[in-house]
Amino acid sequence: MGKTKYTREKMPARHVIMVSLVALVILTLLSYLVDPYDPYWKDYYFSPGWIALRDTLYSYIYVLLLTVISFWVDRKLDDWLTWEKNSGIRLFVQTLLQTIIAIISVYLMDLAYVAFFLEKEPSYSREELRLFSQFLTSAVILSLLIMAGNIGYYFLTSWKKTATLALELEVNTALHKQAATEAELYALRLQIDPHFVFNNLSVLAEQILQDQQKGFAYAENFAKVYRYLLVNSKKDKISVAEELRFLESYLFLTRVRIGSGISFNIDLTQISKDAMIPPMALQLLVENAIKHNRTVKSDPLLIEIKSPNGNEILVSNELKPLLSHLDGTGIGLGNIKDRYRLLHAPEIVMTKTDKHFTVILPLLK
């Protein structure tokens, strides 16, 4: 990526006036510091007021022109010799131009001063040449100071623009990251649809063929479950109360599908009504337990869902591994872990002993 080129805006008139006023003060100080014992200063202080005002106004006109020309040169150099292209050459060229401009402008202003204010032609004596050289030195220094101030202003403005762009980029990156997170959450939720539908449509067809009344009840609860999924598909979290109502319908489907090979013990009375969890988190844990364990009538699989302290939900199932290992699709537990991670919530806790597998779901706010 190339460097950003900043277009310098034209300096507002009020800024030019302010800079030129400051420059006038600096020029006066420089002229005084060059030779504070020069007779000119004595004559200046004791001269009539209108003469002092005239000289001051004349000096200000000179400083104003020097300031305007300096700004103009700076902008023109930005067009064909930018600081980003070659800062060393740019500094040399601009310094040279500013020096030449200062010398020429002093010479022209001196000619104008002689033409308008002096009654006789200057003799160009050694004293007059000394005064001229002193003023010229002060003017060159002032010109370079204006240049330095202009360059400093340019780099300060460039830095502020760069900082602003960096901040905007950071904000945009955060927005894109948030959008990506939402998209990932949505994709994870969409993974649940085919996973759930695949396990239940075949059972529904069998129920309708065997017993139409049971088939109707199964279809009704299946519709409730699927409606829940559709309505809450764009939500990142949902109340535990709503999740429990959904779980009741899902457990009906599970009992019909498995029969007495499974039993449930649910006690979530200690949980606040405002507590929330990711949608279908409990259903996925129940399905995961059924998927990896035996469910036989003679030895039913017990799944417990409870909340000992009201701050989390504990889902525990007995370990009765299937004789043949069943590879997972990578959706169940991974889906829940990813959703908690993307919601910046506390991580879920999974523990496994010889007899039980337990998952602790932190409640969300």
C-alpha positions, 0 to 999 in steps of 0.5 A: 500500500502506498503512502497517503498524500495529504492535500494542503488546504489554503490557509484561512485569511485570519490565520495568515493575519495572525501568523504575520502579526507574530512574524512582525514581533519576531522580526522586530526582536531579531532586528534588535538582537542583531545590534541592540545599540544601533542608533536606529533604535534611539531615533525610532523611540524618540521619533514622532508618532506618525513616523514610528507608525509608518515604519511599523506599518511598512514592516507589517506589509513586508512581513504579510507579503513574506508570509503569503509568499511562503505559504504559496511556495509551500503549497506549490512544492506539495504538487511536484515535490512532496515530503513523502517522495523525498524529504531531504531534497524538499527541505533543501529546495524549500530552504533555498527558495525561502532564502532567495525570496527573503533577499529579493523581497528585502531589496524590493521593499528597500527600493520602495521605501527609498522611493516613497519615504526618503527625500534624497537618494541614499548614499549607500554609505558603510553605515547604510549598508550595515543597516541593510545587511542587518535587516536582510539577516533578520528577514532571512531568519524570519523567512526560515522561521515561517517555513519551519512553522509551516512545515511543523503545521503540515506534519502536525496536520498530517499526524492528526489525519493519520491518527483519525484514519487509524481510529476510523480503521480501528472502528471499521475493523471492530464493526467488521469483527462484530459483523463476522461474529454475528455471521458466525453465530448465525451460521452456528445456529443454522447448523442446528436445523438439519441436525435436528430435522434429520433425527425427527422426520423419520420418526414422525413418518413412522408414528403416522403409519403406526398410530395416527393419534400419536402421529398427530401429537408428535407432529404438534410437538414437532411443530412447536419445536421447529417454530421455536427454532424459526422464531428464535433463529436470530437471537443470541440468547433467550430466557431459561423459561422459554427454553424450558417450554421448548425443552418440554416439547422436545422431550415429548418427541424424545420419549416417543422416539426412545420410549422408556429407555430414558428418564429425566430429572429436571429442577430449575426452580432456583433460577431467576426469571431474567436468566438467559442461555443460548437457544437450544443449548439444553436440547443439544446437551440432551441429544448429545447424551442420547447419541453417545449412550445406550437407551434400553428399557431394562437400564434406562439412561438418566439425564438430570438438569438442575441448578444448585446455586441459581447461577448456572445450569448443570446437565448430567447424564450417566455414562453407558457408552455404546458398544460401537463408537459413533463419530460425531458431526462436530455440532453438539458440544462444539456448537455450545462452546463456540456460542458462549465464546462468541458472546464473550460469556464465561466458558462452559465446564465439562467434567467426566468421571467413570459414571457421569458426564456433566456440562455446566452452562453459565447463565447469561444476563 
